[in-house]
Amino acid sequence: MSSGTATDIAARSKAVREALDAHVREIIEWHFNPETGCPFWLDYASKLDWDPRREIHSYDDLRRFGNFQDEWLRGGPVRRWVPKGLADRPIYVFETGGSTGVPKSRISIEDFRIDYELFSETLPDEFFPKGSDWLMLGPSGPRRLRLAVEHLAQFRGGISFCVDLDPRWVIKLIKWGEMAMMERYKQHVIDQAVTILKAHPNIRCMFTTPKLLEALCEKVSLKKAGITGVFCGGTEMTPQFHRFAVEELMEGAYFAPTYGNTLMGLAVHKPFDPADNYAIIYYPPTPRAVIEVVDPDQPSLLVGYGETGRVRLTTLTREFFMPRFLERDEAERQEPCETYPWDGVRNVRPFSRLQTSVVEGVY
């Protein structure tokens, strides 16, 4: 990176930080105002000896909240998370994977649409042609992915064909040691996808997970099926899989890896650069969400660039405020780049020091 480019990125990073601080003030005012705020945060504030609306002026000030606890999102009443200013709107509720007990719930109104419209701007039209139809080959049911990918297809002028997939059933089969049955279920899902691809020639784009992508490519050639762009997400995606997908599975199609979840939205991939050696590098949709990499033993401290730590997520939208949540993931801290002049994460994977084993199934 030239010194001129580095100077430009530094200047833009400073501007991004100032915009983030302003956004934080706006979100705090919204969620802690008795007229617009959500019952959870208004109740939370009533027990403080300080007023967030008066004392939170910047992103760094969010440290005063400590770490957000995931138990707060397990169970109801879910309407305590609906801001009063949005209470008359139709409310969606989306759940996290549910692989570790009671699923976390998050309310949503427009966030899933906004997140995927922003993501749409990062997709090259050459490979994700406007007006093309999509195949959604991933988790359905209570997760936001189904509706989000469907909205992405519609936003880009297409129609989304969706396959039923219940990853919680897959997780149970794995826990029971029913690997043959798990494989049969996976093939059942893939068979549906193959049928759809053969019957609908306007499908050019698809969403799927790494394991399902590999299983699908064992049955069909993406090129022969007419697929030109693949948006891929899930839990662990390694540099090895990234290389394998680009060199063996894509057959010239564009591969767009993403890191997303119900609580954050969608972190997008850094444009492919051979110098990155197939590392999976993601940048969050700042200022709507911020990802940081922190010292696992002192989670108030960021690690240095290139160093490994635990992923900490902050979500900042009018629908959902979640400060400083420690994810079940670890990664390396990534420097800002020209496209995204703010911190990113490299090679996200399950947090190695958590004792609970997470079964990932078809993800």
NUKOL-224627 format. One record per residue (C-alpha): residue number from 1; residue in three letters; chain; z, y, x. Coordinates in pm, whole numbers, plus 32768, in hexadecimal, padded with zeros to 4 digits. Example, Ala and Ser with C-alpha at 12.3 -4.5 7.8 and 13.67 -1.06 7.14 Angstrom:
2
NODE   num   residu   chaine      Z      Y      X
NODE     1      ALA        A   830C   7E3E   84CE
NODE     2      SER        A   82CA   7F96   8557
//
This chain:
363
NODE   num   residu   chaine      Z      Y      X
NODE     1      MET        A   8000   8000   8000
NODE     2      SER        A   7F9B   8151   8093
NODE     3      SER        A   809E   8262   80BF
NODE     4      GLY        A   7FDF   8338   7FC6
NODE     5      THR        A   7FEA   8224   7EC1
NODE     6      ALA        A   815C   81E5   7F0A
NODE     7      THR        A   81A7   8358   7EE1
NODE     8      ASP        A   80E9   8360   7D97
NODE     9      ILE        A   81A2   822C   7D14
NODE    10      ALA        A   82EF   82C6   7D7A
NODE    11      ALA        A   829C   8409   7CC0
NODE    12      ARG        A   8230   8349   7B8B
NODE    13      SER        A   8367   826C   7B9F
NODE    14      LYS        A   843E   83A7   7B99
NODE    15      ALA        A   8385   8425   7A64
NODE    16      VAL        A   83AF   82D0   79BC
NODE    17      ARG        A   8524   82DC   7A05
NODE    18      GLU        A   8545   8436   796C
NODE    19      ALA        A   8489   83BF   7836
NODE    20      LEU        A   856C   828D   7826
NODE    21      ASP        A   86A4   8368   7832
NODE    22      ALA        A   861C   843D   7714
NODE    23      HIS        A   85C8   8302   764F
NODE    24      VAL        A   872B   827D   7684
NODE    25      ARG        A   87BE   83BE   75F7
NODE    26      GLU        A   86DD   83A2   74C5
NODE    27      ILE        A   8736   8233   7489
NODE    28      ILE        A   88AC   8272   74B4
NODE    29      GLU        A   889E   8393   73BF
NODE    30      TRP        A   87EA   82B5   72C3
NODE    31      HIS        A   88C7   817E   72DC
NODE    32      PHE        A   8A14   8238   72E9
NODE    33      ASN        A   89CD   8343   71E5
NODE    34      PRO        A   8A90   82EE   70A5
NODE    35      GLU        A   895A   8341   6FD7
NODE    36      THR        A   885B   826E   7094
NODE    37      GLY        A   891F   817B   716D
NODE    38      CYS        A   8951   8007   713B
NODE    39      PRO        A   8AA2   7F84   70BD
NODE    40      PHE        A   8AE1   7EB6   71F7
NODE    41      TRP        A   8AC9   7FDD   72E6
NODE    42      LEU        A   8B7C   80CE   71FC
NODE    43      ASP        A   8C9D   7FD8   71E5
NODE    44      TYR        A   8C91   7FA5   735E
NODE    45      ALA        A   8CA2   811E   739A
NODE    46      SER        A   8DC9   8145   72AF
NODE    47      LYS        A   8E9A   8075   73A1
NODE    48      LEU        A   8E3E   8140   74D6
NODE    49      ASP        A   8F06   8262   755F
NODE    50      TRP        A   8DC3   8316   75B1
NODE    51      ASP        A   8C8C   837D   74EB
NODE    52      PRO        A   8B42   82E4   7560
NODE    53      ARG        A   8A7C   8401   74C1
NODE    54      ARG        A   8B36   84FD   759A
NODE    55      GLU        A   8B5C   8438   76DA
NODE    56      ILE        A   8A21   8366   7708
NODE    57      HIS        A   8920   844A   77AC
NODE    58      SER        A   8852   835A   787F
NODE    59      TYR        A   87F2   81ED   78AA
NODE    60      ASP        A   88FB   81C6   79B9
NODE    61      ASP        A   8A07   8235   78C3
NODE    62      LEU        A   89CD   80F6   77FA
NODE    63      ARG        A   8AB2   8049   78F5
NODE    64      ARG        A   8BCF   80CF   7824
NODE    65      PHE        A   8B7E   7FCB   771C
NODE    66      GLY        A   8BB0   7EAA   780F
NODE    67      ASN        A   8AD7   7D77   77D1
NODE    68      PHE        A   8A50   7D21   767A
NODE    69      GLN        A   8AD9   7BD0   7603
NODE    70      ASP        A   89E4   7AD4   7576
NODE    71      GLU        A   8AF1   7A4E   7489
NODE    72      TRP        A   8ACE   7B94   73C7
NODE    73      LEU        A   8975   7B1C   7357
NODE    74      ARG        A   89E0   79BE   72EF
NODE    75      GLY        A   8A27   79AD   717B
NODE    76      GLY        A   8A40   7AB9   7070
NODE    77      PRO        A   8A48   7B92   6FB4
NODE    78      VAL        A   88FA   7BEB   704D
NODE    79      ARG        A   88E1   7D33   6F8B
NODE    80      ARG        A   89EB   7DCA   706D
NODE    81      TRP        A   88CC   7DF6   7163
NODE    82      VAL        A   87ED   7EB5   706E
NODE    83      PRO        A   87FC   802E   70B6
NODE    84      LYS        A   8852   80FB   6F81
NODE    85      GLY        A   871F   81CD   6FC6
NODE    86      LEU        A   8644   8099   6F92
NODE    87      ALA        A   870E   7FE3   6E87
NODE    88      ASP        A   8609   8017   6D76
NODE    89      ARG        A   84F8   7F6B   6E41
NODE    90      PRO        A   8499   7DF8   6E23
NODE    91      ILE        A   8561   7D40   6F2D
NODE    92      TYR        A   84F0   7C17   6FFD
NODE    93      VAL        A   85E3   7B3C   70BA
NODE    94      PHE        A   8573   7A7D   71EE
NODE    95      GLU        A   8632   7977   72B0
NODE    96      THR        A   8643   7917   741C
NODE    97      GLY        A   85F7   77B4   7487
NODE    98      GLY        A   873B   7719   7415
NODE    99      SER        A   874A   7631   7541
NODE   100      THR        A   88B4   7693   7589
NODE   101      GLY        A   8964   7682   7437
NODE   102      VAL        A   8952   777B   7318
NODE   103      PRO        A   8812   7846   734A
NODE   104      LYS        A   882F   79B9   738C
NODE   105      SER        A   879A   7A8A   7272
NODE   106      ARG        A   86E9   7BD5   7291
NODE   107      ILE        A   8676   7CB0   7172
NODE   108      SER        A   8521   7D50   7184
NODE   109      ILE        A   8445   7E33   70B4
NODE   110      GLU        A   8327   7EB8   7187
NODE   111      ASP        A   8394   7E68   72EB
NODE   112      PHE        A   82D1   7D24   7303
NODE   113      ARG        A   8195   7DD9   7298
NODE   114      ILE        A   81CF   7EFE   7385
NODE   115      ASP        A   821A   7E16   74AA
NODE   116      TYR        A   80D7   7D56   747B
NODE   117      GLU        A   8003   7E8C   7440
NODE   118      LEU        A   807F   7F0C   7592
NODE   119      PHE        A   8030   7DB9   762A
NODE   120      SER        A   7ED5   7DC6   7591
NODE   121      GLU        A   7E86   7EF6   7667
NODE   122      THR        A   7EB2   7E1E   77A1
NODE   123      LEU        A   7DB6   7D12   7736
NODE   124      PRO        A   7C54   7D3A   77C1
NODE   125      ASP        A   7B59   7D49   76A3
NODE   126      GLU        A   7A5F   7C89   7776
NODE   127      PHE        A   7B37   7B52   775C
NODE   128      PHE        A   7BF3   7B9C   7617
NODE   129      PRO        A   7ACF   7C23   7549
NODE   130      LYS        A   7B25   7D03   7422
NODE   131      GLY        A   7AD3   7C51   72DC
NODE   132      SER        A   7B06   7AF6   736E
NODE   133      ASP        A   7BE9   79FE   72C5
NODE   134      TRP        A   7D1F   796B   7369
NODE   135      LEU        A   7DD0   781D   737E
NODE   136      MET        A   7F4E   7837   737A
NODE   137      LEU        A   7FC2   76F5   7422
NODE   138      GLY        A   8136   772A   744D
NODE   139      PRO        A   828D   772B   73A7
NODE   140      SER        A   828B   7783   7234
NODE   141      GLY        A   83A3   7786   7133
NODE   142      PRO        A   84B5   788E   7162
NODE   143      ARG        A   8428   791E   72A5
NODE   144      ARG        A   836F   7A64   72B0
NODE   145      LEU        A   824E   79D7   737B
NODE   146      ARG        A   818A   795B   724E
NODE   147      LEU        A   8188   7AAD   719D
NODE   148      ALA        A   8162   7B6F   72E2
NODE   149      VAL        A   802E   7AB1   735A
NODE   150      GLU        A   7F9D   7AC1   71FE
NODE   151      HIS        A   7FCA   7C3A   71FF
NODE   152      LEU        A   7F2E   7C4F   735A
NODE   153      ALA        A   7DF9   7B97   72DA
NODE   154      GLN        A   7DE3   7C77   71A7
NODE   155      PHE        A   7E1C   7DB3   7274
NODE   156      ARG        A   7CF4   7D4E   734D
NODE   157      GLY        A   7C1D   7D0C   721B
NODE   158      GLY        A   7C3E   7B93   720E
NODE   159      ILE        A   7CE4   7A7D   7149
NODE   160      SER        A   7DF3   7998   71D3
NODE   161      PHE        A   7DEE   7821   719A
NODE   162      CYS        A   7F4D   7796   71C1
NODE   163      VAL        A   7FD4   763B   7210
NODE   164      ASP        A   8127   75BE   7197
NODE   165      LEU        A   8216   7581   72B6
NODE   166      ASP        A   838F   7543   72A7
NODE   167      PRO        A   8419   754D   740B
NODE   168      ARG        A   8579   74FE   7392
NODE   169      TRP        A   84FF   73A6   7325
NODE   170      VAL        A   8466   7374   747D
NODE   171      ILE        A   85B0   73D5   7523
NODE   172      LYS        A   8669   72D5   744C
NODE   173      LEU        A   8571   71C3   74A5
NODE   174      ILE        A   85A0   720D   7618
NODE   175      LYS        A   871C   720B   75F8
NODE   176      TRP        A   8709   70BA   7546
NODE   177      GLY        A   862B   702F   7659
NODE   178      GLU        A   850E   7000   755F
NODE   179      MET        A   8402   7060   765A
NODE   180      ALA        A   82F2   6F8E   75B9
NODE   181      MET        A   8333   7035   7469
NODE   182      MET        A   8337   718A   7510
NODE   183      GLU        A   81E5   713F   75A9
NODE   184      ARG        A   815E   70D2   7455
NODE   185      TYR        A   81D8   7217   73BA
NODE   186      LYS        A   8132   72E1   74CE
NODE   187      GLN        A   7FEC   7227   7494
NODE   188      HIS        A   800D   726A   731D
NODE   189      VAL        A   8020   73DF   736D
NODE   190      ILE        A   7EFB   73CE   7461
NODE   191      ASP        A   7E28   730A   7368
NODE   192      GLN        A   7E53   7424   726C
NODE   193      ALA        A   7DE3   7521   7371
NODE   194      VAL        A   7CAF   7454   73D0
NODE   195      THR        A   7C4E   7434   7260
NODE   196      ILE        A   7C6A   75AC   722D
NODE   197      LEU        A   7BA0   75FD   7367
NODE   198      LYS        A   7A87   7511   7302
NODE   199      ALA        A   7A79   7596   719F
NODE   200      HIS        A   7A85   770D   71E6
NODE   201      PRO        A   798D   7782   72F0
NODE   202      ASN        A   79F8   78F1   72DE
NODE   203      ILE        A   7B44   78A3   738E
NODE   204      ARG        A   7B2B   7944   74E6
NODE   205      CYS        A   7C99   798F   7533
NODE   206      MET        A   7DDA   78CD   7523
NODE   207      PHE        A   7F4E   78D5   755B
NODE   208      THR        A   7FFF   77A1   75DD
NODE   209      THR        A   8114   772A   76C5
NODE   210      PRO        A   80DC   7699   7823
NODE   211      LYS        A   8121   752F   77BE
NODE   212      LEU        A   8049   7542   7686
NODE   213      LEU        A   7F2F   75E8   7745
NODE   214      GLU        A   7F28   74CA   783C
NODE   215      ALA        A   7F34   73C8   7724
NODE   216      LEU        A   7E1B   7478   7666
NODE   217      CYS        A   7D3D   7485   779B
NODE   218      GLU        A   7D61   730C   77C1
NODE   219      LYS        A   7CAF   72EE   7671
NODE   220      VAL        A   7BB2   7409   7675
NODE   221      SER        A   7AFE   74F1   7764
NODE   222      LEU        A   7B62   7658   7719
NODE   223      LYS        A   7A09   76CA   7784
NODE   224      LYS        A   7957   75DA   769B
NODE   225      ALA        A   7A45   763C   7584
NODE   226      GLY        A   79E2   77A9   75B9
NODE   227      ILE        A   7B39   7826   762D
NODE   228      THR        A   7B18   7958   770E
NODE   229      GLY        A   7C80   79DA   7712
NODE   230      VAL        A   7DD0   7928   7715
NODE   231      PHE        A   7F1A   79DF   76E1
NODE   232      CYS        A   8027   78F3   775F
NODE   233      GLY        A   81A0   7909   773F
NODE   234      GLY        A   82CF   782E   7739
NODE   235      THR        A   83FB   77F3   7814
NODE   236      GLU        A   83C0   7792   7979
NODE   237      MET        A   8264   77DA   7A01
NODE   238      THR        A   8240   779A   7B75
NODE   239      PRO        A   8149   7820   7C76
NODE   240      GLN        A   80CF   76B9   7C95
NODE   241      PHE        A   807B   76AA   7B23
NODE   242      HIS        A   7FDD   7805   7B34
NODE   243      ARG        A   7EF2   778E   7C48
NODE   244      PHE        A   7EAE   7645   7B93
NODE   245      ALA        A   7E5C   76FD   7A50
NODE   246      VAL        A   7D71   77F7   7AF4
NODE   247      GLU        A   7CC2   7700   7BDA
NODE   248      GLU        A   7CB8   75C7   7B00
NODE   249      LEU        A   7CF7   7610   7990
NODE   250      MET        A   7C5E   7764   7942
NODE   251      GLU        A   7AF4   771C   79A6
NODE   252      GLY        A   7AB9   7891   79C7
NODE   253      ALA        A   7B91   7901   78A3
NODE   254      TYR        A   7C8F   7A16   78DB
NODE   255      PHE        A   7DF7   79A1   7906
NODE   256      ALA        A   7F00   7A98   788C
NODE   257      PRO        A   8061   7A19   78D4
NODE   258      THR        A   817E   7AC9   781F
NODE   259      TYR        A   82F9   7AC3   781C
NODE   260      GLY        A   8385   7B09   76C7
NODE   261      ASN        A   8498   7AB4   75D7
NODE   262      THR        A   851A   7B10   7482
NODE   263      LEU        A   8612   7C09   7511
NODE   264      MET        A   852E   7CCB   75F9
NODE   265      GLY        A   83CB   7CBF   7582
NODE   266      LEU        A   82C1   7C7D   7686
NODE   267      ALA        A   82B5   7CBB   77FD
NODE   268      VAL        A   814D   7CBC   7876
NODE   269      HIS        A   80B8   7C30   79B5
NODE   270      LYS        A   8052   7D01   7ADC
NODE   271      PRO        A   7ED5   7CFA   7AF8
NODE   272      PHE        A   7E6D   7BD6   7BD3
NODE   273      ASP        A   7E6D   7C23   7D47
NODE   274      PRO        A   7E26   7B11   7E49
NODE   275      ALA        A   7F2A   7BB7   7F2C
NODE   276      ASP        A   803A   7B4E   7E36
NODE   277      ASN        A   7FED   79DF   7E81
NODE   278      TYR        A   7FFC   797E   7D0F
NODE   279      ALA        A   8161   79FE   7CE3
NODE   280      ILE        A   81AC   7A40   7B76
NODE   281      ILE        A   8201   7BB3   7B69
NODE   282      TYR        A   826A   7C56   7A23
NODE   283      TYR        A   82B3   7DBA   79B9
NODE   284      PRO        A   8379   7E0C   787B
NODE   285      PRO        A   8301   7F01   776E
NODE   286      THR        A   83D4   8024   77F1
NODE   287      PRO        A   846E   80F4   7751
NODE   288      ARG        A   8488   8000   762C
NODE   289      ALA        A   851E   7EFA   7711
NODE   290      VAL        A   859F   7EF7   7876
NODE   291      ILE        A   85C1   7DC4   7954
NODE   292      GLU        A   869E   7DCF   7A88
NODE   293      VAL        A   8702   7CCA   7B89
NODE   294      VAL        A   8875   7CD0   7BD3
NODE   295      ASP        A   896D   7C25   7CBA
NODE   296      PRO        A   89F2   7AF4   7BFA
NODE   297      ASP        A   8B4F   7B2C   7C86
NODE   298      GLN        A   8B50   7CA4   7C4B
NODE   299      PRO        A   8A61   7CDB   7B29
NODE   300      SER        A   8A96   7E53   7B36
NODE   301      LEU        A   89D1   7E58   7C7F
NODE   302      LEU        A   8859   7E3C   7CA4
NODE   303      VAL        A   87D2   7D5B   7DB7
NODE   304      GLY        A   86D7   7DE4   7EB1
NODE   305      TYR        A   855E   7DC6   7E82
NODE   306      GLY        A   84EC   7C64   7ECF
NODE   307      GLU        A   864E   7BDC   7EA6
NODE   308      THR        A   86B7   7AD9   7DA4
NODE   309      GLY        A   87AB   7B21   7C8A
NODE   310      ARG        A   87F2   7AF6   7B1A
NODE   311      VAL        A   8712   7BA0   7A1B
NODE   312      ARG        A   87BA   7CB2   794D
NODE   313      LEU        A   870A   7D33   7818
NODE   314      THR        A   8738   7E74   7755
NODE   315      THR        A   867B   7EA8   760E
NODE   316      LEU        A   8658   800C   758C
NODE   317      THR        A   85A7   802F   743E
NODE   318      ARG        A   8609   80CF   72F4
NODE   319      GLU        A   8620   7F73   725F
NODE   320      PHE        A   86ED   7ED2   7372
NODE   321      PHE        A   87D5   7F52   7483
NODE   322      MET        A   884C   7E4D   757C
NODE   323      PRO        A   88DB   7ED9   76C1
NODE   324      ARG        A   88FD   7E0E   7801
NODE   325      PHE        A   88D6   7CAA   7784
NODE   326      LEU        A   88EA   7BA0   7894
NODE   327      GLU        A   87CD   7AAE   7858
NODE   328      ARG        A   87CE   7939   78A3
NODE   329      ASP        A   86C5   797F   79AA
NODE   330      GLU        A   86B1   79DB   7B19
NODE   331      ALA        A   8595   7A82   7BD8
NODE   332      GLU        A   853D   7B5A   7D01
NODE   333      ARG        A   8543   7CD3   7CD3
NODE   334      GLN        A   83E4   7D60   7CE5
NODE   335      GLU        A   8382   7EBC   7D57
NODE   336      PRO        A   82C7   7FAD   7C71
NODE   337      CYS        A   814C   7F98   7C8B
NODE   338      GLU        A   802B   8080   7C41
NODE   339      THR        A   7FF6   7FFB   7ADF
NODE   340      TYR        A   816A   7FE6   7A8D
NODE   341      PRO        A   8239   80E7   7B51
NODE   342      TRP        A   838A   8048   7B03
NODE   343      ASP        A   844B   7F11   7B6C
NODE   344      GLY        A   83C4   7DB9   7B19
NODE   345      VAL        A   8429   7C4F   7B51
NODE   346      ARG        A   8385   7B3B   7C1B
NODE   347      ASN        A   8386   79C5   7BD3
NODE   348      VAL        A   847C   79B8   7AB1
NODE   349      ARG        A   852A   7868   7A8A
NODE   350      PRO        A   8668   77DB   79E9
NODE   351      PHE        A   87A6   7861   7A8B
NODE   352      SER        A   8809   7753   7B83
NODE   353      ARG        A   897F   778F   7B6E
NODE   354      LEU        A   89A6   775B   79F8
NODE   355      GLN        A   8A54   760E   79BF
NODE   356      THR        A   89B6   75CD   7869
NODE   357      SER        A   886E   7519   7895
NODE   358      VAL        A   8759   75B0   77C4
NODE   359      VAL        A   8657   74BE   773C
NODE   360      GLU        A   850A   7570   7730
NODE   361      GLY        A   8437   746F   7679
NODE   362      VAL        A   82D7   74E5   762F
NODE   363      TYR        A   831C   7643   76B3
//
